[in-house]
């Protein structure tokens, strides 16, 4: 399996458990590694034969930008479900960073893997 990746997609969203976090959009950074077979696309040189990372990004920008989850963990699960089901890939590794969430730390977040890497 090959990997198509999308690094540091920044999206503003409502995320957090504190009252002020429920009122102010915060930035999250999303990195995806998505398993797929690129051989058909490499042979045809046509976008229809590959995982279109621009469509993945647009879908996540819309979803995350309009979401209001309390936990980064919940957001990660929902994103993984979207990518696996809507883009027909067998496996995804997802990292979500929440910059500024912990004082003195550059960021915090979660990394999850879902599906079956072939």
C-alpha distances in whole Angstrom, upper triangle without the diagonal:
4,7,10,13,16,19,22,23,27,28,32,32,35,33,35,38,41,44,43,39,40,42,40,37,35,32,28,25,22,18,15,12,9,6,6,5,8,10,12,13,14,16,18,18,19,18,18,15,13,13,16,16,20,20,19,21,24,23,23,26,28,27,27,31,32,31,34,32,34,31,28,26,27,26,23,22,23,21,18,19,20,16,15,18,19,15,14,10,9,10,12,13,17,20,23,26,30,32,35,35,36,39,39,35,33,31,29,27,24,20,18,15,15,13,11,7,6
4,7,10,14,16,20,20,24,26,30,31,33,32,34,37,40,42,42,38,39,40,38,35,33,29,26,23,20,16,13,10,8,6,5,5,6,9,12,12,12,14,16,16,17,16,17,14,11,11,14,14,17,18,17,19,22,22,21,24,26,26,26,29,31,30,33,31,33,30,27,26,27,25,22,22,23,20,18,20,20,16,15,18,18,15,14,11,11,11,11,13,16,18,22,24,28,30,33,33,35,37,37,33,31,29,28,25,23,19,18,15,16,14,13,10,9
4,6,10,12,16,17,21,23,26,27,30,29,31,34,37,39,38,34,35,37,35,31,29,26,22,19,16,12,10,6,5,5,6,8,8,12,14,13,13,17,18,17,17,16,17,15,11,10,12,11,15,16,14,16,19,19,18,21,23,23,23,25,28,27,30,28,30,27,24,23,24,22,19,20,20,17,15,18,17,14,14,17,17,14,14,10,11,9,9,10,12,15,18,21,24,26,29,30,31,34,33,29,27,25,24,22,20,16,16,13,14,14,13,10,11
4,7,10,14,14,18,20,24,25,28,27,30,33,35,37,36,33,33,35,32,29,27,23,20,17,14,11,8,6,5,7,7,9,9,12,14,12,13,16,17,15,15,13,15,13,9,8,9,8,11,13,11,12,16,16,16,18,20,20,20,23,25,25,28,27,29,26,23,23,23,21,18,19,19,16,15,17,16,12,13,16,16,12,13,10,12,11,10,11,12,14,17,19,23,24,28,29,30,33,33,29,26,24,24,21,20,17,16,15,15,15,15,13,14
4,6,10,11,14,17,20,22,25,24,26,30,32,34,33,29,30,32,29,26,23,20,17,14,11,7,5,4,6,9,10,13,12,16,18,16,16,20,20,18,18,16,17,16,12,10,11,8,11,13,10,11,14,15,14,16,19,19,18,20,23,23,25,24,26,24,20,20,21,19,16,18,18,14,14,17,16,12,14,17,16,13,15,12,14,12,10,9,10,11,14,16,19,21,24,25,27,29,29,25,22,21,20,18,17,14,15,14,15,16,17,14,16
4,7,7,11,13,17,19,22,21,24,27,30,31,30,26,27,29,26,22,20,17,14,11,8,6,5,7,8,12,13,16,15,19,20,18,19,22,22,20,19,16,18,18,14,11,11,7,9,11,9,8,12,13,11,12,16,16,15,17,20,20,23,22,24,22,18,19,20,17,15,17,17,13,13,16,15,12,15,17,16,14,16,14,16,14,11,11,10,10,12,14,17,18,22,23,25,27,27,23,20,18,19,17,16,14,15,15,16,18,19,17,20
4,6,9,12,16,18,21,20,23,26,28,30,28,25,26,27,24,21,18,15,12,8,7,4,6,8,11,15,17,19,19,22,24,21,22,25,26,23,23,20,22,22,18,15,14,11,12,14,12,10,14,15,13,13,17,17,16,17,20,20,22,22,23,21,17,19,20,17,15,18,18,14,15,18,17,15,17,20,19,17,20,18,19,16,13,11,10,9,10,11,14,15,19,20,22,24,23,20,17,15,16,15,15,13,15,16,18,20,21,19,22
4,6,9,13,15,18,17,20,23,25,27,25,21,23,24,21,17,15,11,9,5,5,5,8,11,14,18,20,23,22,26,27,25,25,29,29,26,25,22,24,25,21,18,17,13,13,16,13,11,14,15,12,12,16,16,14,15,18,18,20,20,21,19,15,17,19,16,14,17,18,14,16,19,18,16,19,22,21,19,22,20,22,19,15,13,11,9,9,9,11,11,15,17,19,21,21,17,14,12,14,13,14,13,15,17,19,21,23,22,25
4,7,10,13,16,16,19,23,24,26,24,20,22,22,19,16,13,10,8,5,5,6,9,12,14,18,20,23,22,26,27,24,25,29,28,25,24,21,23,23,20,17,15,11,11,13,11,7,10,12,9,8,12,13,11,12,15,16,18,18,20,18,15,17,18,14,13,17,16,13,15,17,16,14,18,20,18,17,20,19,21,19,15,14,11,10,9,10,12,13,16,17,20,22,23,20,16,15,15,14,15,15,16,18,19,21,24,23,26
4,7,10,13,14,16,20,21,23,20,17,19,19,16,12,10,6,6,5,7,9,12,16,18,22,23,26,26,30,30,28,29,32,32,29,28,24,26,27,23,20,18,15,14,15,13,10,12,13,10,8,12,13,10,10,14,14,16,16,18,17,14,17,17,14,14,17,17,14,16,19,17,17,20,22,21,20,23,22,24,22,18,17,14,12,10,9,10,10,14,15,18,20,21,18,15,13,14,14,15,16,18,20,21,24,27,26,29
4,6,10,11,14,18,19,20,18,15,16,16,13,9,8,6,6,7,8,11,14,17,19,23,25,28,27,31,32,29,31,34,33,30,29,25,26,28,24,21,19,16,14,15,13,10,11,12,9,6,9,10,7,6,10,11,12,14,16,15,13,16,16,12,13,16,15,13,16,18,16,16,20,21,20,20,23,23,25,23,19,18,15,13,11,11,10,12,14,15,19,21,22,20,17,15,15,14,16,17,19,21,22,24,27,27,30
4,7,9,12,16,17,17,15,12,13,12,9,6,5,4,6,9,11,15,17,21,22,26,28,31,31,35,35,33,34,38,37,34,32,29,30,31,28,25,22,19,18,18,17,14,13,14,11,9,10,11,8,6,9,10,11,12,14,15,13,16,16,13,15,18,16,15,18,20,18,19,23,24,22,23,26,26,28,26,22,21,17,16,12,12,10,11,13,14,17,19,21,19,17,15,16,15,17,19,20,23,24,27,30,30,33
4,6,10,13,14,14,13,10,10,10,8,5,5,6,7,11,12,16,18,22,23,27,29,32,32,36,36,34,36,39,38,36,34,30,31,32,29,25,24,21,20,19,17,15,15,14,11,9,10,9,6,5,7,6,7,9,11,12,11,14,13,10,13,16,14,13,17,18,17,18,22,22,21,23,26,26,27,25,22,21,17,16,12,12,11,12,14,14,17,20,22,20,19,16,16,15,16,19,20,22,23,26,29,30,33
4,7,10,11,11,10,7,6,7,6,5,6,9,10,13,15,18,20,24,25,29,31,35,35,39,39,37,39,42,41,39,37,33,34,35,32,28,27,24,23,22,20,18,18,17,14,13,13,12,9,8,8,7,5,7,8,10,10,14,13,11,14,16,15,15,18,19,19,21,23,24,23,25,28,28,29,27,24,23,19,18,14,14,11,13,14,13,17,19,22,20,19,17,16,15,17,20,21,23,24,27,31,32,35
4,7,9,10,10,6,7,9,9,7,7,9,9,12,14,17,19,23,24,28,30,34,35,38,39,37,39,42,41,39,38,34,34,35,32,28,27,24,24,23,21,19,19,18,15,14,15,13,10,10,11,8,6,5,5,7,7,11,10,9,12,14,13,14,17,18,18,20,23,23,23,25,27,27,28,25,22,21,17,15,12,12,9,12,12,10,14,17,20,18,17,14,13,12,14,17,18,21,22,25,29,30,33
4,6,8,9,5,7,10,10,10,9,11,11,15,16,19,21,25,27,30,33,36,37,41,42,40,42,45,45,43,41,37,38,38,35,31,31,28,27,27,24,22,23,22,18,18,19,16,13,14,14,11,8,7,4,6,8,11,11,11,13,15,16,17,19,21,21,23,25,26,26,28,30,29,30,27,24,22,19,17,13,13,10,12,12,9,12,15,18,17,17,14,13,12,14,17,19,22,23,27,30,31,35
4,7,9,7,7,11,12,13,12,15,15,18,20,23,25,28,30,33,36,39,40,44,45,43,45,48,48,46,44,41,41,42,38,35,34,31,31,30,27,26,26,25,22,21,22,19,16,17,17,14,10,9,5,7,10,12,12,13,16,17,18,19,22,23,23,25,27,28,29,31,33,32,32,30,27,25,22,20,16,16,13,15,14,11,13,16,20,19,20,17,15,14,16,20,21,24,25,29,32,33,37
4,6,5,7,9,10,12,12,15,16,20,22,25,27,31,32,36,39,42,43,47,48,46,48,51,50,48,47,43,43,44,41,37,36,33,33,32,30,28,28,27,24,23,24,22,19,19,18,16,12,12,9,11,13,16,16,16,19,21,21,22,25,26,27,28,31,32,32,34,36,35,35,33,30,28,24,22,19,18,14,16,14,11,13,15,19,19,20,17,16,17,19,22,24,27,29,32,35,37,40
4,5,5,7,9,12,13,17,18,22,24,27,29,33,35,38,41,44,45,49,49,47,49,53,52,50,48,44,44,46,42,39,37,35,34,33,31,29,29,28,25,24,24,22,19,19,18,16,12,13,10,13,16,19,18,18,21,23,23,24,27,28,28,30,32,33,33,35,37,37,38,35,32,31,27,25,21,20,17,18,16,14,16,18,22,21,22,20,19,20,22,26,27,30,31,35,38,39,43
4,5,5,6,10,10,14,16,20,22,26,29,32,34,38,40,44,44,48,49,46,48,51,51,48,46,43,43,45,42,38,36,33,32,32,30,28,27,27,24,22,23,21,18,17,17,16,13,14,12,14,16,19,19,19,22,24,23,24,27,28,28,30,33,33,33,35,37,37,38,35,32,30,27,24,21,19,15,16,14,12,15,16,20,20,20,18,18,19,22,25,27,30,32,35,38,39,43
4,5,5,7,8,11,13,16,19,22,25,28,30,34,36,40,40,44,45,43,44,48,47,45,43,39,40,41,38,34,33,30,29,29,26,24,24,23,20,19,19,18,15,14,15,13,10,10,9,11,12,16,16,15,18,20,20,20,23,25,24,26,29,30,29,31,34,33,34,31,28,26,23,21,17,15,12,13,12,10,13,15,19,18,18,16,16,16,18,22,23,27,28,31,35,36,39
4,6,8,10,13,14,18,20,24,26,29,31,34,37,40,41,45,45,43,45,48,47,45,43,39,40,41,38,34,33,30,29,28,26,24,24,23,20,19,18,17,14,13,13,11,8,9,8,11,13,16,15,15,18,20,19,20,23,24,24,26,28,29,28,30,33,33,34,32,29,27,24,22,18,18,15,16,16,14,17,19,22,22,22,19,18,18,20,23,24,28,28,31,35,36,40
4,7,10,13,15,19,21,25,27,31,33,36,38,42,42,46,46,44,46,49,48,46,44,40,40,42,39,35,34,31,29,29,27,25,24,23,21,19,19,18,16,14,13,13,10,12,12,15,16,20,19,17,21,23,21,22,26,26,26,28,31,31,30,32,35,35,36,34,31,30,26,24,20,19,16,17,16,15,18,20,23,23,22,20,20,20,23,26,27,30,31,34,38,39,42
4,6,10,13,16,19,23,25,29,31,34,37,40,40,44,44,42,44,47,46,43,41,38,38,40,37,33,31,29,27,27,25,23,22,22,19,17,17,17,14,12,13,13,11,13,13,15,16,19,19,17,20,22,21,21,25,26,25,26,30,30,29,31,34,34,35,33,29,28,24,22,18,17,14,14,13,13,17,18,21,20,20,18,18,19,21,24,26,29,30,33,37,37,41
4,7,10,13,16,19,22,26,27,31,33,36,36,40,40,38,40,43,42,40,38,34,35,36,33,30,28,25,23,23,22,19,18,18,16,13,14,14,11,9,10,10,9,11,12,14,14,17,17,14,17,20,18,18,22,23,22,23,26,27,26,27,30,30,32,30,26,25,21,19,15,14,12,12,13,13,16,18,21,19,18,16,17,17,19,22,23,26,27,30,34,34,37
4,7,10,13,17,20,23,25,29,31,35,35,39,39,37,38,42,41,38,37,33,34,35,32,29,27,24,23,23,21,18,18,19,15,13,15,15,11,10,12,12,11,12,12,13,12,16,16,13,15,19,18,17,20,22,21,22,25,27,26,27,30,29,30,28,24,22,19,16,13,11,8,9,9,10,13,15,17,16,14,12,13,13,16,19,21,24,25,29,32,32,35
4,7,10,13,16,20,22,26,28,32,32,35,36,34,35,38,38,35,34,30,32,33,29,26,24,21,20,20,18,15,16,17,13,12,14,14,10,10,13,12,12,13,14,14,12,15,16,13,14,18,17,16,19,21,20,20,24,25,24,25,28,27,28,25,22,20,16,14,10,9,7,7,9,10,14,15,17,15,13,11,12,12,15,17,19,22,24,27,30,30,33
4,7,10,13,17,19,23,25,29,29,33,33,31,32,36,36,33,32,28,29,30,27,23,22,18,18,19,16,14,15,15,12,11,13,13,9,10,13,12,12,12,13,12,9,12,13,10,11,15,14,13,15,18,17,17,20,22,22,22,25,23,25,22,18,16,13,10,7,6,5,7,10,10,13,16,17,15,12,10,10,9,11,13,15,18,20,23,26,26,29
4,7,10,14,16,20,22,26,26,29,31,28,29,33,33,30,29,26,27,28,24,21,19,16,16,17,14,12,14,15,11,11,14,14,11,12,15,14,15,15,16,14,11,13,15,12,11,15,15,12,14,18,17,16,19,21,21,20,23,21,23,20,16,14,10,8,6,5,7,8,12,12,15,17,18,15,12,10,10,9,11,12,14,17,19,22,24,23,27
4,7,10,13,16,19,22,22,26,27,25,26,30,30,27,26,23,24,24,21,17,17,13,14,15,12,10,13,13,9,10,13,12,10,12,15,14,16,15,16,14,11,12,14,10,9,12,13,10,11,14,14,13,15,18,18,17,19,18,19,16,12,10,7,6,5,7,9,11,15,15,18,20,21,17,15,12,12,10,10,10,12,13,15,18,20,20,23
4,7,10,13,16,19,19,23,25,23,23,27,27,25,24,21,23,23,19,16,15,12,13,15,12,10,14,14,11,13,16,15,13,16,18,18,19,18,20,17,13,14,16,13,11,14,14,11,11,15,14,12,15,18,17,16,18,16,17,14,10,8,6,5,7,9,12,14,17,18,20,22,22,19,16,14,13,11,11,9,11,12,14,16,18,17,20
4,6,10,12,16,16,20,21,20,21,24,25,23,22,19,20,20,16,13,13,10,12,13,10,10,13,13,11,13,16,15,14,17,19,18,21,19,21,18,15,15,16,13,11,13,13,10,9,13,12,9,11,15,15,13,15,12,13,10,7,6,5,7,9,12,15,17,21,21,23,26,26,22,20,17,16,14,12,10,10,10,11,13,15,14,17
4,7,10,13,14,17,19,18,19,22,23,21,21,18,19,18,14,12,13,10,14,15,12,12,16,16,14,17,19,18,18,20,23,22,24,23,24,21,18,17,18,16,13,15,16,12,11,14,14,10,11,15,15,13,14,11,11,8,6,5,7,9,12,15,18,20,24,24,26,28,28,24,22,20,19,16,14,11,11,9,11,12,13,11,14
4,6,10,11,15,16,15,17,20,20,19,19,16,17,15,12,9,11,9,13,13,10,12,16,15,14,17,19,18,18,21,23,22,25,23,25,23,20,19,19,17,14,15,15,12,10,12,12,8,9,12,13,10,10,7,8,6,5,7,9,12,15,18,21,23,27,27,29,32,31,28,25,23,22,19,17,13,12,10,10,10,11,9,11
4,7,9,12,14,14,15,18,19,19,18,16,16,14,11,9,12,12,16,16,13,16,19,18,17,20,22,21,22,25,26,26,28,27,29,26,23,21,22,20,17,17,18,15,12,14,14,11,10,13,14,11,10,6,6,5,6,9,12,15,18,21,24,27,30,30,32,35,34,31,28,26,25,22,19,16,14,11,11,10,9,7,8
4,6,9,10,11,12,15,16,16,15,14,13,11,8,7,11,12,15,15,13,16,19,18,18,21,23,22,23,26,28,27,30,29,31,29,26,24,25,23,20,20,20,17,15,16,15,12,11,13,14,10,9,6,7,8,10,12,15,18,21,24,27,30,33,33,35,38,38,34,32,29,28,25,23,19,18,15,14,12,11,9,9
4,6,7,8,10,12,13,14,14,13,13,10,8,9,12,14,17,17,16,19,22,21,22,25,26,26,27,29,31,31,34,33,35,32,29,28,28,27,24,23,24,21,19,19,19,15,14,16,16,13,11,9,10,11,13,16,18,22,25,28,31,33,37,37,38,41,41,37,35,32,32,29,26,23,21,18,17,15,14,11,10
4,6,5,6,9,10,10,11,11,11,8,6,8,11,13,16,16,16,18,21,21,22,24,26,26,27,29,31,32,35,34,36,34,31,30,30,28,25,25,25,22,20,22,20,17,17,18,18,14,13,12,13,14,15,17,20,22,25,28,31,33,37,37,39,42,41,37,35,33,32,30,28,24,23,20,20,18,17,14,13
4,5,5,6,9,10,11,12,12,9,9,11,14,16,19,20,20,22,24,25,26,28,30,30,31,33,35,35,38,38,40,38,34,33,34,32,29,29,29,26,24,25,24,20,20,21,21,17,16,15,16,17,19,21,23,26,29,32,35,37,40,41,43,45,44,41,38,36,36,33,31,28,26,23,23,21,19,17,15
4,5,5,6,8,9,10,10,6,7,11,13,16,18,19,19,22,24,24,25,28,29,29,31,33,35,35,38,38,40,38,35,34,34,32,30,29,29,26,24,25,23,20,20,21,20,16,15,15,17,18,20,23,25,28,30,33,36,38,42,42,44,47,46,43,40,38,38,35,33,30,28,25,24,22,21,19,17
4,5,5,5,6,7,8,5,5,9,11,13,15,16,17,19,21,22,23,25,27,27,29,31,32,33,36,36,39,37,34,33,33,31,28,29,28,25,23,24,23,19,19,21,19,15,15,15,17,19,19,22,24,26,29,31,34,36,39,40,42,45,44,41,38,36,36,33,31,29,27,25,24,22,22,19,18
4,6,5,8,10,11,8,9,12,13,15,17,19,19,21,23,24,25,27,29,30,31,33,35,36,39,38,41,39,35,35,35,33,30,31,30,27,26,27,25,22,22,24,22,18,18,17,19,20,21,23,25,27,30,32,35,36,40,41,43,45,45,41,38,37,37,34,33,29,29,26,26,24,23,20,19
4,6,8,11,12,9,11,14,16,18,20,21,22,24,26,27,28,30,32,33,34,36,38,38,42,41,44,42,39,38,38,36,33,34,33,30,28,29,28,24,24,25,24,21,20,19,21,23,24,26,28,31,33,36,39,40,44,45,47,49,48,45,42,40,40,38,36,33,32,29,28,26,25,23,21
4,5,9,9,7,10,13,14,17,19,19,21,23,24,25,27,29,30,31,33,34,36,37,41,41,44,42,39,38,38,35,33,33,33,30,28,29,27,24,24,25,23,20,19,19,22,24,24,27,29,31,33,36,39,40,44,45,47,49,49,45,42,41,41,38,36,34,32,30,29,27,26,24,23
4,7,9,8,9,12,13,15,16,18,19,21,22,24,25,27,28,30,31,32,34,35,39,39,42,40,37,37,37,34,32,32,32,28,27,28,26,23,24,25,23,19,20,20,22,23,24,26,27,29,31,34,36,38,41,42,45,47,46,43,40,38,38,36,35,32,31,29,29,27,27,24,23
4,6,6,8,11,10,14,14,15,17,19,20,21,23,24,26,27,29,30,32,33,37,37,40,38,35,35,35,32,30,31,29,26,26,26,24,21,22,22,20,17,18,18,21,23,23,25,26,29,30,33,35,37,40,41,44,46,46,43,39,38,38,35,34,31,31,28,28,26,26,24,23
4,5,6,8,7,10,11,11,13,15,16,17,19,21,22,23,25,26,28,29,33,33,36,35,32,32,31,29,27,27,26,23,22,23,20,18,19,19,17,14,15,16,19,20,20,22,23,26,27,29,32,33,37,38,41,43,43,40,36,35,35,32,31,29,28,26,25,24,24,23,22
4,6,8,8,12,12,12,14,16,17,17,20,21,22,23,25,27,28,29,33,33,36,35,32,32,31,28,27,27,25,23,22,22,19,17,18,18,15,12,13,14,18,20,20,23,24,26,28,31,33,35,39,39,42,45,45,41,38,36,36,33,32,29,28,26,24,23,23,22,22
4,7,9,12,14,13,15,18,19,19,21,23,24,25,27,28,30,31,34,34,37,35,32,32,31,29,27,27,26,23,22,22,20,17,17,17,16,12,12,13,16,18,19,22,23,26,28,31,34,35,39,39,42,45,45,41,38,36,36,33,31,28,27,24,23,21,21,20,19
4,6,9,11,11,12,15,16,16,18,20,22,22,24,26,27,28,31,31,34,32,29,29,28,26,24,24,23,20,19,19,17,14,15,16,14,10,11,11,14,15,15,18,19,22,24,27,30,32,36,36,38,41,41,37,34,32,32,29,27,25,23,21,20,19,19,17,17
4,6,9,8,8,11,13,13,14,17,18,19,20,22,24,24,28,27,30,28,25,25,25,22,20,20,19,16,15,16,14,11,12,13,11,7,9,8,12,13,12,15,16,19,21,24,26,28,32,32,35,38,38,34,31,29,29,26,24,21,20,18,17,16,17,16,16
4,5,6,7,9,10,11,13,15,16,17,18,20,22,23,26,27,30,28,25,25,25,22,20,21,19,16,16,17,14,11,13,14,12,9,11,11,15,15,15,17,17,19,20,23,26,27,31,31,34,37,37,34,31,28,28,26,24,22,21,20,19,19,20,19,20
4,5,5,6,9,10,11,12,14,15,16,18,20,21,24,24,27,25,22,23,22,19,18,19,18,14,14,16,13,10,13,15,12,10,13,12,15,15,13,14,14,16,17,20,22,24,27,28,31,33,33,30,27,25,25,22,21,19,19,18,18,18,20,18,20
4,5,5,6,9,10,10,12,14,15,16,18,20,23,24,27,26,23,24,23,20,19,20,19,15,16,18,15,12,16,17,14,12,15,15,19,18,16,17,16,18,18,20,22,24,27,28,31,33,34,30,27,25,26,24,23,22,21,21,21,21,23,22,24
4,5,5,6,9,10,11,12,14,15,17,18,22,23,26,25,22,23,22,19,18,19,17,14,15,15,12,10,13,14,10,9,13,14,17,17,16,18,17,18,19,21,23,25,28,29,32,34,35,32,29,27,27,24,23,22,21,21,20,20,22,22,23
4,6,5,6,9,10,11,12,14,16,16,20,20,23,22,19,20,19,16,15,15,14,10,11,12,9,7,11,12,9,8,11,11,15,14,12,14,13,15,15,18,20,22,26,26,29,32,32,29,26,24,23,21,20,18,17,17,16,17,19,19,21
4,5,5,6,9,10,10,12,14,15,18,19,22,21,18,19,19,15,14,16,14,11,13,14,11,10,14,15,12,11,15,15,18,17,14,15,13,14,14,16,18,19,23,23,27,29,30,27,24,21,21,19,19,18,18,18,18,19,22,21,23
4,5,5,6,9,10,10,12,14,18,19,22,22,20,21,20,16,16,18,15,12,15,16,12,12,15,16,13,12,16,17,20,19,17,18,16,17,17,19,20,21,25,25,28,31,32,29,26,24,24,22,21,21,21,21,21,22,24,24,26
4,6,5,6,9,10,11,12,16,17,20,20,18,19,17,14,14,15,12,10,12,12,9,9,13,12,10,10,14,15,18,18,15,17,15,17,16,18,20,22,25,25,28,31,32,29,27,24,24,21,20,20,19,19,18,19,22,23,25
4,5,5,6,8,10,10,14,14,17,17,14,16,14,11,11,13,10,7,10,11,8,9,12,13,11,12,15,15,18,17,14,15,12,13,12,15,16,18,21,21,25,27,29,26,23,20,20,17,17,17,16,17,17,18,21,22,24
4,6,6,6,8,10,13,15,18,18,15,17,16,12,13,15,13,11,14,15,12,12,16,17,15,15,19,19,22,20,17,18,15,15,13,15,15,17,20,20,24,26,28,25,23,20,20,18,18,19,19,20,20,22,25,25,28
4,6,5,6,9,12,14,18,18,17,18,16,13,15,16,13,11,15,15,12,13,17,16,14,15,19,20,23,22,19,20,17,18,16,18,18,20,23,23,26,29,30,28,26,23,23,20,21,21,21,22,21,23,26,27,29
4,6,5,6,10,11,15,15,14,15,13,10,12,13,9,8,12,12,9,11,15,14,13,14,18,18,21,20,17,18,15,16,14,16,17,19,22,21,25,28,30,27,25,22,21,18,18,19,18,19,19,20,24,25,28
4,5,5,8,9,12,12,11,13,11,8,10,12,9,8,12,13,11,13,16,16,15,17,20,20,22,20,17,17,14,14,11,13,13,16,18,17,21,24,26,23,21,18,17,15,15,17,17,19,18,21,24,25,28
4,6,8,11,14,15,13,16,14,11,14,16,13,12,16,17,14,16,19,20,18,19,23,23,25,24,21,20,17,17,14,15,14,16,18,18,22,24,26,24,22,19,19,17,18,20,20,22,22,25,28,29,31
4,7,10,13,15,14,17,14,11,14,16,13,13,16,16,14,17,20,19,18,20,23,24,26,25,22,22,19,19,16,18,16,19,21,20,24,26,29,27,25,22,21,19,20,22,22,23,23,25,29,30,33
4,6,10,11,11,13,11,8,12,13,10,11,14,15,13,16,19,18,18,20,23,23,25,23,21,21,17,17,14,16,15,18,19,18,22,25,27,25,24,20,19,17,17,19,19,21,21,23,27,28,31
4,7,9,10,13,10,9,13,14,12,13,17,17,16,19,21,21,21,23,26,26,27,25,23,22,19,18,15,16,14,17,18,16,20,23,25,23,23,20,18,16,17,20,20,22,22,25,29,30,33
4,6,7,9,7,6,10,11,10,12,15,15,15,18,20,20,21,23,25,25,25,23,21,20,17,16,13,14,13,16,17,15,18,21,24,22,22,18,16,14,14,17,17,20,20,23,26,28,31
4,7,9,8,8,11,13,13,14,17,18,18,21,22,23,24,26,28,27,28,25,22,21,18,17,14,14,12,15,16,13,16,19,22,20,20,17,15,13,14,17,17,21,21,24,28,29,33
4,5,5,7,9,10,11,13,15,16,17,19,20,22,23,24,26,25,25,22,20,18,15,14,11,12,11,14,15,12,14,18,20,18,18,15,12,10,10,13,14,17,18,21,25,26,30
4,5,5,6,9,10,10,12,14,15,16,18,20,21,22,24,22,23,20,17,15,11,10,7,8,8,12,13,11,14,17,19,16,16,12,10,7,7,10,11,14,16,19,22,24,27
4,5,5,6,9,10,11,13,14,16,17,18,20,21,22,21,20,18,15,13,11,10,9,11,11,15,17,14,16,20,22,19,18,15,12,8,7,9,9,12,13,17,20,21,25
4,5,5,6,9,10,11,13,14,16,17,18,20,21,20,20,18,16,15,12,12,11,13,13,17,19,16,19,22,24,22,21,18,15,12,10,12,11,14,14,17,20,22,26
4,6,5,6,9,10,11,12,14,15,16,18,20,19,19,17,14,14,11,11,9,11,11,15,17,15,18,22,24,21,20,16,14,11,10,11,11,13,14,17,20,22,25
4,6,5,6,9,10,11,12,14,15,16,18,16,17,14,11,10,7,8,7,10,12,15,18,16,19,22,24,20,19,16,13,10,8,8,7,10,10,14,17,18,22
4,5,5,6,9,10,11,12,14,15,16,15,15,13,11,11,9,11,11,14,15,19,22,19,22,25,27,24,23,19,16,13,10,10,8,9,9,12,15,17,21
4,5,5,6,9,10,11,12,14,15,15,16,14,12,13,11,13,12,15,16,20,22,21,23,27,29,26,24,21,18,15,13,13,11,12,11,13,17,19,22
4,5,5,6,9,10,10,11,13,13,14,12,10,11,8,10,10,13,15,18,21,20,23,26,28,24,23,19,17,14,12,12,10,11,10,13,16,17,21
4,5,5,6,8,10,10,12,10,11,9,7,8,7,10,11,15,17,20,23,22,24,28,29,26,24,21,18,15,12,11,8,8,7,9,12,14,17
4,6,5,6,8,10,10,10,11,10,9,11,11,14,14,18,20,23,26,25,27,31,32,29,27,24,22,18,15,14,11,11,8,9,13,15,18
4,6,5,6,8,10,10,12,12,11,13,12,15,15,18,20,23,26,25,28,31,33,29,28,24,23,19,17,16,14,13,11,12,15,17,19
4,6,6,5,7,7,9,9,8,10,10,13,14,18,20,23,26,26,28,32,32,29,27,24,22,19,17,15,13,12,10,10,13,14,16
4,6,6,6,5,6,7,7,11,11,15,16,20,23,26,29,28,30,34,35,31,29,26,24,21,18,16,13,11,8,7,10,12,14
4,6,6,7,9,10,11,14,15,18,19,23,25,28,31,30,33,36,37,34,32,29,27,23,21,19,16,14,11,10,13,15,16
4,6,8,11,12,12,16,15,19,19,23,25,28,31,30,33,36,38,34,32,29,27,24,22,20,18,17,14,13,16,17,19
4,6,9,11,11,14,15,18,19,23,25,28,31,31,33,37,37,34,31,29,27,24,22,20,18,16,14,13,15,15,16
4,7,9,11,14,16,19,21,25,27,30,34,33,35,39,39,36,34,31,29,26,23,21,18,15,13,11,12,13,14
4,6,8,11,13,17,19,23,26,28,32,31,33,37,37,33,31,28,27,23,21,18,15,13,10,8,9,9,10
4,7,11,13,17,20,23,26,29,33,32,34,37,37,33,32,29,27,23,20,17,14,11,8,5,6,6,8
4,7,10,14,16,20,23,26,29,28,30,33,34,30,28,25,23,20,17,13,11,7,6,4,5,5,8
4,6,10,13,16,19,22,26,25,27,30,30,26,24,22,20,16,14,10,8,6,6,7,8,8,11
4,7,10,13,17,19,23,22,23,27,27,23,21,18,17,13,11,7,6,4,7,9,11,10,13
4,7,10,13,16,19,19,20,24,24,20,18,15,14,10,8,6,5,6,8,11,14,13,17
4,7,10,13,16,15,17,20,20,16,15,12,10,7,6,4,7,9,12,15,17,17,20
4,7,10,13,12,14,18,18,15,13,10,8,5,6,7,9,12,14,17,20,20,24
4,6,9,9,11,14,15,11,9,6,5,4,7,9,12,15,18,21,24,23,27
4,6,6,9,12,13,10,9,6,5,6,9,12,15,18,20,24,27,27,30
4,6,8,10,11,8,6,4,6,8,12,15,18,21,24,27,30,29,33
4,6,6,8,7,6,6,8,11,14,17,21,24,27,30,33,32,36
4,7,9,8,8,6,7,9,12,16,19,23,25,29,31,31,35
4,6,6,8,7,7,10,14,17,20,24,27,30,33,33,36
4,6,8,9,10,14,17,20,24,27,30,34,36,36,40
4,7,9,11,14,18,21,24,28,31,34,36,36,39
4,5,7,11,14,17,20,24,27,31,33,32,35
4,7,10,14,16,20,23,26,29,31,30,34
4,7,10,13,16,20,23,26,28,28,31
4,7,10,14,17,20,24,26,26,29
4,7,10,14,16,20,23,23,26
4,7,10,13,17,19,19,23
4,7,10,14,16,16,19
4,7,10,13,13,17
4,7,9,9,13
4,7,9,12
4,7,9
4,6
4
